[in-house]
Amino acid sequence: GRLTVAVVNAPGSVVVSGDLDALEELLAACEAEGIRARRLPVNYAAHSVQVEAIREQLLTDLAGIEPR
């Protein structure tokens, strides 16, 4: 429950988001298995349950935006 598959870009390209400690554990496990993995420099765990904490603020901030 600490990590979420954020997006699958291709069969060999997956983005995982979530708790920083869990991500560090995942990176260490990947390294131990010889799986190429790297951390992306972002400030928040997009596409994860962590976005729920800012949901209402996002809805308010984006309320006036309309697609065109």
N, C-alpha and C positions, 0 to 999 in steps of 0.2 A: 503494500500500500504506500510505500514511500517513493516509488518511481512510476512513471507513466510513459508509454510509447507515445511520443508527441506527433511523429510523422514518419511514414515509410516512404522515402524518396525513390528507392529502388530496392531490389532484393538484397543488395549488399550495403545499403545506405539508410540507416535508421537513426532518428533523433530521439533521445530519451531525456525526460525532464523530471525534476522533483527535488527532494531533499538533498542538500549538498553533501552530507555525510554518506548517504546512500549512493550518490553519484561517484564519490571518491572510491567507495568499495567496489562499485561496478568497474570503474577504470582500472583498479588494481587487479581485479579478476580477469579482465580482458587482456591486460598486459601479461599476466601469468600464463594465459592460454595462447598467447601469440596473436591475439585479435587486435587489429588496428582500431584505436579509439582515441578521441581527443575531446577536450572540454571546449565548448564554444563560449566566447566572452559576452554573456548577456546578464542583465540585472534582475531578471525574474524568470520563473519557470513557466514560460508560455505553454499553452496546450496541456495544462495540468490542473489538478484541483486547487493549486495555489492561487490561480487566477480568481477563484470564487471570493477570495478575501477582498478583492478590489472591484468586484462585479458591479455593485451599485454606483461606485464612482465613475467607472467606465461608461455605464449607461447614461449617467448624467452628462458627462463630458462630451459624449458622442451624439447626444440627442438631436442636435440641429443638423447633423450631416446626412445628406441624402445622396444615394448613388445616381450617377447620370452617365 
